[in-house]
Amino acid sequence: MPLLCRLRRFLVLLLLAWLGLALGPARAGTLLQLQDRQGEVPAWPAVRMLVDADGSLTVDAVQRRLAEFRTPDSPTANLGPRREVVWLAVPVQALDGDGRWVFSIDYPPLNHADLYVLRAGQPVALHRMGNAVAFDQRPMQTRVHAVELHLPPGVPHQLLLRVATASAMLVPISLVKPALFHANAAGDQMLQGVLAGVALALLAYSLTHWATLRDPMFLEYALLLSGVTTFFVTYFGIGQQHLWNMQTGLLAKAAPLGVLVALAAGGLFVARALQTRERAPWAHRALMVLSGVATLGFIAAVAGALDYRQTQTLATALGPVPMLMAIPVAFRLARQGDRVAFYMLLGWMAYMAGALTIAALLRGWLPVEFWTQHLFQFASLAEMLAWTRVLSLRIEGIRRAAERTELEKAALVSLAHTDPLTGLPNRRGLQQSLARALPLCRGESAVAVYLIDLDGFKPVNDRLGHDAGDDLLMQVGQRLKRQLRHSDVVARLGGDEFVIMTTGITGEDEALALGGKLLAAFDLPFEVSGQHCRVGLTIGFALAPHDGRDAESLLKRADAAMYVGKQAGRHTVRRGGASVGPAA
């Protein structure tokens, strides 16, 4: 049946169910006639039912009470939650062909389904099915409960099915030709394989990022996804088919335990994603209580304090809580432009449709068919995919936070190494530059360190004021930079003292020439506070490695040379070599 037709049929049935209309078959108890050309024949139109309240009836006793069987007053193939044993009678007759038909019950969570085949009122075969039977002992080792029957054409048979289960009693019975049954089984395996593969890929994605980023949100998502996947692997029979042989003990509770794990992790995930601690404290407290109760329920179920039905009831009761608590918060945040809240809501929209459907199905309110059984699985996958976008936004946020941290760190480093007035490197910044340059200097490629003191700065500062003095210092720094290469360094040590470091100097003549260029640059006046003023330079310099190999000795020799220049009349350039010792 085409996918759109199935979807349309499902929506119509869902609407009728919620309106409270009877969805049970119009006729029941009629002989189910099988023809090979049909391929697959739903058995529910022929089903009649007898309740065995204490589970004591034998097949002989049931045969004597066939007249008491009644048409099920329920949606198709759905008897809802029941504690008592139920007998289902299906009268069948093959009309042609080889008489080989597969009796199939497409609901893996059924615990016990014993099929008695009667011919002429005499039992001719007993087939035990259900997930309480070891997988390797099933009549047919398939995901669903199935057995191949031989029904000779023209001979009426009575099929009596004894059903007992702790789960909801869903019995979608059909008789299928073996070839078609195996083709359908292969299609089911492909569908479940694809969905399980997507879940495993998402699990690997979240665990990898958790290991890399150490962000708890990724681990919470991984636990949430693991719980949901455990539920579906158990619910659709994939676990017993491929992972474990006996579904007893804790494995019998695997489906509701998976839901509890998903709820415990989901509460933490939602709280962290929406930042409810700061944005909605009341919702945060509710989500933390939910996670705590789900965790305690999981522990109680594992310890044996809760049986299957109690565990399932707890999981079902807690299921809607995360949405009820968080949707109002997410809606408010989404309206404010929060992208995380938007994708959380998108996931919940899909999940809500599936959750309502599975809840109605397990309560016995909807017929059992493809969409009612699978919509929750598809909706949960859609939710998980939408929430991977939440994780990607989280990664973006972590990256942006790291970038901001680096920028703030760089800004702090810059503040620590920069003169706040001129924006030039300060003494610490100069030391860094010298530490990088001095180990690389050689005789033919020297490092020149110029120590510069302004001539005439104090009178300007006293006459025009400190603001004008500051303005002048900033202009001095920029004029010095314009005379140099981009790789050279201009630093301010404090007051009116500047230092220039330049590399690749071939010798004293080139160093003196650069000093002369700096002096000439200050022949032009500065404009400060609307007035022209002049300041000059007195420069002392030293060369590395000729005059020293460490920053301290070079600065001392340059300072000594500058001091000599001040004494000799200012506006000069002098080298502080071996003949000019450190200033006293």
C-alpha positions in Angstrom: 0.0 0.0 0.0 1.5 3.4 -1.0 2.9 5.4 1.9 0.4 8.4 1.3 -2.5 6.0 1.3 -1.4 4.5 4.5 -1.0 7.9 6.1 -4.4 9.0 4.9 -6.0 5.9 6.3 -4.2 6.3 9.6 -5.4 9.9 10.0 -9.0 9.0 9.3 -8.9 6.1 11.8 -7.2 8.4 14.4 -9.9 11.0 14.0 -12.7 8.4 14.4 -11.0 6.9 17.5 -10.8 10.2 19.2 -14.4 10.9 18.4 -15.3 7.8 20.2 -16.7 5.9 17.3 -16.6 2.1 17.3 -13.8 0.8 15.3 -14.4 -2.8 15.8 -15.3 -5.0 12.9 -18.9 -5.0 11.7 -19.0 -8.8 11.6 -17.1 -11.4 13.5 -17.2 -15.1 13.9 -17.5 -15.8 10.1 -15.4 -18.4 8.4 -12.1 -16.9 7.2 -11.6 -18.2 3.7 -8.1 -18.3 2.3 -7.2 -18.1 -1.3 -3.6 -18.0 -2.6 -4.1 -15.0 -4.8 -4.9 -12.9 -1.7 -1.4 -13.3 -0.4 -2.2 -11.9 3.1 -5.5 -12.1 4.9 -6.2 -10.1 8.1 -7.8 -12.5 10.6 -9.5 -9.9 12.9 -12.9 -9.9 11.0 -13.3 -13.5 11.9 -12.1 -13.3 15.5 -14.2 -14.1 18.5 -13.1 -13.8 22.1 -13.6 -15.5 25.5 -12.1 -14.1 28.7 -10.5 -16.7 31.0 -10.4 -14.7 34.2 -8.3 -17.1 36.3 -6.4 -18.7 33.4 -7.6 -22.2 34.3 -9.4 -23.2 31.0 -8.0 -26.0 29.0 -8.4 -26.4 25.2 -11.1 -29.0 25.8 -13.0 -26.7 28.1 -12.7 -23.9 25.6 -14.1 -26.1 22.8 -17.2 -26.8 24.9 -17.7 -23.1 25.4 -17.3 -22.0 21.8 -20.9 -20.7 21.9 -19.9 -18.2 24.6 -17.3 -16.5 22.4 -18.2 -13.0 21.5 -17.1 -10.4 19.0 -14.4 -8.2 20.5 -15.9 -4.8 21.4 -12.6 -2.9 20.7 -10.6 -1.3 17.9 -9.1 -3.7 15.3 -6.7 -6.1 16.9 -6.4 -4.1 20.1 -7.7 -5.5 23.4 -5.9 -2.9 25.5 -4.2 -3.5 28.9 -5.5 -6.8 30.4 -4.3 -8.9 33.3 -6.6 -11.9 32.5 -6.0 -14.6 29.9 -7.9 -14.2 26.7 -8.9 -17.0 24.2 -9.3 -16.0 20.5 -11.1 -18.2 18.0 -10.5 -18.0 14.3 -12.4 -20.4 12.0 -10.5 -20.8 8.8 -10.6 -22.8 5.5 -8.1 -22.8 2.7 -9.9 -22.9 -0.6 -7.0 -23.7 -3.0 -3.3 -24.0 -3.4 -0.9 -26.0 -1.3 -2.5 -25.0 2.1 0.7 -23.5 3.4 0.0 -20.3 5.4 2.0 -18.4 8.0 0.0 -17.5 11.1 1.5 -14.2 12.2 1.1 -11.9 15.2 2.9 -8.6 14.5 3.3 -7.5 18.1 6.7 -8.7 19.6 6.0 -7.6 23.2 3.3 -10.3 23.7 4.6 -12.7 26.4 2.6 -15.9 25.8 0.6 -16.8 22.6 -0.2 -20.5 22.4 -1.9 -21.6 19.1 -4.1 -24.7 19.0 -4.9 -26.0 15.6 -8.2 -28.1 15.5 -9.5 -30.2 12.7 -12.9 -31.8 13.0 -12.9 -30.7 16.7 -9.6 -32.5 17.4 -6.3 -30.8 18.3 -3.8 -31.6 15.6 -1.0 -29.2 16.6 0.1 -26.9 19.4 2.5 -24.0 18.8 3.9 -21.9 21.6 4.9 -18.4 20.7 5.6 -15.1 22.6 8.7 -13.4 23.9 8.7 -15.6 27.0 9.8 -18.4 24.6 13.5 -18.6 23.9 14.2 -17.3 20.4 15.9 -20.4 19.3 12.9 -22.5 20.3 10.3 -20.5 18.4 8.4 -22.2 15.6 9.8 -19.5 13.2 12.8 -17.5 14.2 11.5 -14.1 13.1 10.9 -10.7 14.7 7.2 -11.3 14.9 5.5 -14.3 16.5 4.8 -16.7 13.6 4.3 -20.3 12.7 3.8 -22.0 9.4 0.5 -24.0 9.2 -0.6 -26.7 6.8 -4.3 -26.2 6.1 -5.4 -28.8 3.5 -7.8 -27.0 1.0 -11.5 -27.6 1.6 -11.0 -28.7 5.2 -12.4 -26.3 7.9 -10.0 -25.6 10.8 -10.5 -23.9 14.1 -7.6 -21.9 15.4 -7.6 -21.2 19.1 -5.1 -18.7 20.4 -4.5 -18.4 24.2 -3.0 -15.0 25.0 -1.5 -13.9 28.3 0.8 -10.8 28.6 1.9 -8.2 31.1 2.0 -5.6 28.2 -0.9 -4.2 26.3 -2.8 -7.0 24.5 -2.4 -6.1 20.9 -3.0 -9.1 18.6 -2.7 -8.1 14.9 -3.2 -11.6 13.5 -2.9 -12.3 9.8 -2.4 -15.4 7.6 0.2 -14.9 5.0 1.6 -17.0 2.2 5.2 -18.0 3.1 6.9 -16.2 0.2 5.1 -12.9 1.0 5.7 -13.3 4.7 9.5 -13.6 4.2 9.4 -10.7 1.8 7.6 -8.5 4.3 10.0 -9.7 7.0 13.0 -8.6 4.9 11.3 -5.2 4.4 10.8 -4.9 8.2 14.4 -5.8 8.8 15.6 -3.2 6.4 13.4 -0.5 8.0 14.5 -1.4 11.5 18.1 -1.6 10.4 18.1 1.9 8.8 16.5 3.4 11.9 18.9 1.6 14.2 21.8 2.7 12.1 20.7 6.3 12.3 20.4 6.0 16.0 23.9 4.5 16.3 25.3 7.3 14.2 23.7 9.9 16.4 25.0 8.1 19.5 28.6 8.0 18.1 28.2 11.7 17.2 27.2 12.7 20.7 29.7 10.5 22.5 32.6 11.7 20.3 31.7 15.4 21.1 31.3 14.6 24.8 34.8 13.0 24.8 36.2 15.9 22.9 34.4 18.9 24.6 33.7 17.4 28.0 30.3 19.0 27.9 27.7 17.1 30.0 25.0 18.0 27.5 26.4 15.6 24.9 26.5 12.7 27.4 22.9 13.5 28.5 21.8 13.4 24.8 23.7 10.0 24.4 21.8 8.5 27.4 18.5 9.9 26.1 19.1 8.4 22.7 20.3 5.1 24.3 17.1 4.8 26.3 14.8 5.6 23.3 16.7 3.1 21.2 16.5 0.4 23.9 12.7 0.9 24.0 12.3 0.4 20.2 14.8 -2.4 19.9 12.8 -4.3 22.5 9.3 -3.1 21.4 9.9 -4.2 17.8 11.5 -7.6 18.7 15.0 -6.7 17.3 16.7 -7.3 20.6 15.5 -10.9 21.1 16.0 -11.6 17.4 19.6 -10.4 17.2 21.0 -9.6 20.7 19.6 -12.0 23.3 17.8 -15.3 23.3 15.7 -15.2 26.4 13.6 -12.1 27.3 13.4 -12.8 31.0 14.5 -11.1 34.2 15.6 -7.6 33.6 15.4 -8.0 29.8 11.7 -8.5 30.2 11.6 -4.9 31.6 14.0 -3.5 29.0 11.4 -1.4 27.2 10.1 0.6 30.2 13.6 0.7 31.7 14.8 2.3 28.4 12.0 4.9 28.8 13.0 5.7 32.4 16.6 6.2 31.3 15.5 8.5 28.5 13.3 10.5 30.9 16.1 10.8 33.5 18.6 12.0 30.9 16.0 14.0 29.0 15.1 16.1 32.0 18.8 17.1 32.4 19.3 17.6 28.7 16.2 19.9 28.4 17.2 21.9 31.5 20.7 22.5 30.2 19.6 23.3 26.6 17.1 25.8 27.7 19.2 27.1 30.6 16.2 26.8 32.9 18.2 27.4 36.0 18.6 31.0 35.1 15.6 31.5 32.8 12.8 29.5 34.5 13.7 28.3 38.0 10.3 26.7 38.5 10.6 24.6 35.4 14.2 23.7 36.3 13.1 22.4 39.7 10.3 20.3 38.0 12.8 18.8 35.5 15.3 17.9 38.2 12.5 16.2 40.2 11.5 14.3 37.0 15.1 13.1 36.5 15.3 12.1 40.1 12.0 10.2 40.1 12.9 8.4 36.8 16.3 7.5 38.2 14.8 6.1 41.5 12.2 4.2 39.4 14.9 2.7 37.3 16.8 1.6 40.4 13.7 0.1 42.0 12.8 -1.8 38.8 16.3 -3.2 38.5 16.3 -4.2 42.2 13.0 -6.0 41.6 10.8 -3.7 43.7 8.7 -2.9 40.6 7.4 -5.5 38.2 6.9 -5.0 34.5 3.4 -3.5 34.7 4.4 -1.1 37.5 7.5 0.0 35.7 5.5 0.6 32.5 2.9 2.6 34.4 5.6 4.8 36.0 7.3 5.4 32.6 3.9 6.2 31.0 2.9 8.6 33.8 6.2 10.5 33.7 6.4 10.5 29.9 4.6 13.8 29.2 6.2 15.7 32.1 9.2 17.1 30.2 7.0 18.6 27.5 4.5 20.0 30.0 7.2 21.7 32.0 9.4 22.9 29.2 7.2 23.8 26.3 5.9 27.0 27.9 9.5 28.1 28.5 10.7 27.0 25.1 7.7 28.8 23.4 8.5 32.1 25.3 12.2 31.9 24.4 11.5 30.9 20.7 9.3 34.1 20.4 12.4 36.0 21.6 14.5 34.6 18.8 16.2 31.8 20.7 17.2 29.2 18.1 17.8 26.4 20.6 14.2 26.8 21.9 12.9 26.8 18.3 14.5 23.4 17.5 13.4 22.0 20.9 9.8 22.9 20.0 10.2 21.5 16.5 11.3 18.2 18.0 8.5 18.2 20.5 5.9 18.8 17.8 7.0 15.5 16.1 7.3 13.7 19.4 3.9 14.7 20.6 2.1 13.2 17.6 4.0 9.9 18.1 3.6 9.9 21.9 -0.2 10.5 21.8 -0.5 7.8 19.2 1.5 5.1 21.1 -0.3 6.1 24.4 -3.7 5.7 22.8 -2.6 2.5 21.1 -1.4 0.9 24.4 -4.6 2.0 26.2 -6.7 0.2 23.6 -8.2 3.2 21.9 -6.7 2.9 18.4 -6.6 0.0 15.9 -3.4 -1.8 15.4 -1.9 -1.1 11.9 1.4 0.1 10.4 1.1 3.8 11.3 -0.2 3.4 14.8 2.6 1.0 15.6 5.4 2.9 13.9 4.5 6.6 14.2 6.1 6.9 17.6 9.3 5.5 16.3 9.4 7.9 13.3 8.4 10.8 15.6 11.2 10.0 18.1 13.7 9.8 15.3 12.5 13.2 14.0 12.8 14.6 17.5 16.4 13.3 17.9 17.4 14.7 14.5 15.9 18.1 15.4 17.8 18.0 18.7 21.1 17.3 17.0 20.7 20.8 15.7 20.5 21.9 19.3 23.8 20.1 19.8 25.3 21.8 16.8 24.2 25.2 18.2 25.8 24.2 21.5 29.1 23.5 19.6 28.8 26.9 17.9 28.3 28.5 21.4 31.3 26.7 22.8 33.4 27.8 19.8 32.3 31.4 20.2 32.9 31.3 23.9 36.4 30.0 23.2 37.0 32.8 20.7 35.8 35.4 23.1 38.1 34.0 25.8 41.0 34.2 23.4 40.1 37.7 22.4 39.8 38.7 26.1 43.1 37.0 26.8 44.8 38.8 23.9 43.3 42.1 25.1 44.6 41.5 28.6 48.0 40.7 27.2 47.9 43.8 25.0 47.0 45.9 28.0 49.9 44.5 30.0 52.3 45.2 27.1 50.9 48.4 25.7 51.3 52.1 26.8 47.7 53.2 27.5 48.3 56.8 26.2 50.1 56.2 22.9 49.1 52.7 22.1 52.8 51.8 21.7 54.5 48.9 23.4 55.6 49.7 27.0 58.7 48.5 28.7 57.3 44.9 29.0 56.3 44.9 25.3 59.7 46.2 24.3 61.4 43.4 26.4 59.3 40.8 24.5 60.4 42.2 21.1 64.0 42.3 22.1 63.8 38.8 23.5 62.7 37.6 20.0 65.2 39.6 18.0 68.5 39.4 19.9 69.1 35.7 19.6 69.0 36.1 15.8 71.4 39.1 15.4 74.8 38.7 13.8 77.7 41.0 13.0 76.5 41.9 9.5 72.8 42.0 10.6 72.8 43.8 13.9 69.9 45.0 16.1 70.0 48.7 16.9 68.4 50.0 20.1 67.8 53.8 20.1 66.9 55.5 23.4 65.2 58.9 22.7 64.6 61.8 25.0 62.5 64.8 23.8 64.1 68.2 23.9 61.8 71.0 24.9 58.8 68.9 26.0 58.5 70.2 29.6 58.0 73.9 28.6 55.2 72.9 26.2 53.6 70.7 28.8 53.8 73.5 31.4 52.5 76.2 29.1 49.7 74.3 27.3 48.7 71.9 30.0 48.8 68.1 30.5 46.1 67.3 27.9 48.2 69.1 25.3 51.3 67.3 26.5 49.6 64.0 26.1 48.4 65.0 22.6 52.0 65.9 21.8 53.4 62.6 23.0 50.9 60.7 20.9 51.9 62.7 17.8 55.6 62.1 18.6 55.0 58.3 18.7 53.2 58.4 15.3 55.9 60.6 13.7 58.6 58.2 14.8 56.7 55.2 13.4 56.4 56.9 10.0 60.1 57.1 9.7 60.6 53.3 10.2 59.7 50.0 8.6 56.7 48.0 9.6 58.9 45.4 11.3 60.6 48.0 13.5 59.4 48.7 17.1 58.6 52.1 18.7 58.1 51.9 22.4 57.4 54.4 25.2 59.2 53.8 28.5 57.4 56.6 30.3 57.4 60.4 30.5 59.0 61.7 27.3 61.4 58.7 26.8 60.9 56.5 23.7 62.9 53.5 22.5 63.2 52.3 18.9 64.4 48.7 18.0 65.3 48.0 14.4 66.8 44.9 12.9 69.0 44.0 9.9 71.4 47.0 10.5 74.7 46.5 8.6 76.8 48.6 10.9 77.3 51.9 12.7 77.1 54.1 9.6 73.6 52.8 8.8 72.5 53.2 12.4 73.8 56.9 12.4 72.0 57.5 9.1 68.7 56.3 10.6 69.3 58.5 13.7 69.9 61.5 11.4 66.6 60.8 9.6 64.8 60.8 12.9 66.4 64.1 13.9 65.4 65.7 10.6 61.8 64.5 11.0 61.5 66.7 14.0 62.5 69.9 12.2 58.8 70.4 11.4 56.7 71.8 14.2 53.7 70.1 15.8 50.2 71.6 16.1 48.9 71.1 19.6 45.7 72.8 21.0 45.7 75.1 17.9 49.3 76.3 18.5 52.5 75.4 16.8 55.3 74.1 19.0 58.7 72.5 18.4 60.4 69.7 20.2 63.7 68.0 19.3 65.4 64.7 20.0 68.5 63.6 21.7 69.3 60.0 20.7 71.7 57.4 22.1 72.0 54.0 20.5 73.7 50.7 20.9 74.3 47.8 18.5 73.9 44.1 19.2 75.9 41.9 19.2 78.7 44.5 19.1 77.8 46.5 22.2 76.0 43.8 24.1 73.8 40.7 23.7 71.2 41.3 26.3 68.4 44.0 26.5 69.6 45.4 29.8 73.1 46.2 28.7 72.0 47.6 25.4 69.6 50.0 27.0 72.1 51.0 29.6 74.7 51.9 26.9 72.1 53.7 24.8 71.0 55.7 27.9 74.6 56.5 28.6 75.1 57.8 25.0 71.9 59.8 25.2 73.1 61.4 28.5 76.4 62.4 26.9 74.4 63.9 24.0 72.3 66.0 26.4 75.5 67.3 28.0 77.0 68.1 24.6 74.1 70.4 23.5 71.2 68.1 22.7 69.7 67.3 19.2 72.4 64.7 18.6 72.9 61.1 17.8 75.6 59.1 19.7 76.5 55.5 20.0 76.9 53.9 23.4 79.7 51.5 22.6 82.7 50.3 24.7 84.0 53.8 24.9 80.8 55.1 26.5 79.9 53.1 29.6 76.6 52.9 31.4 75.3 56.1 32.8 76.3 56.7 36.4 
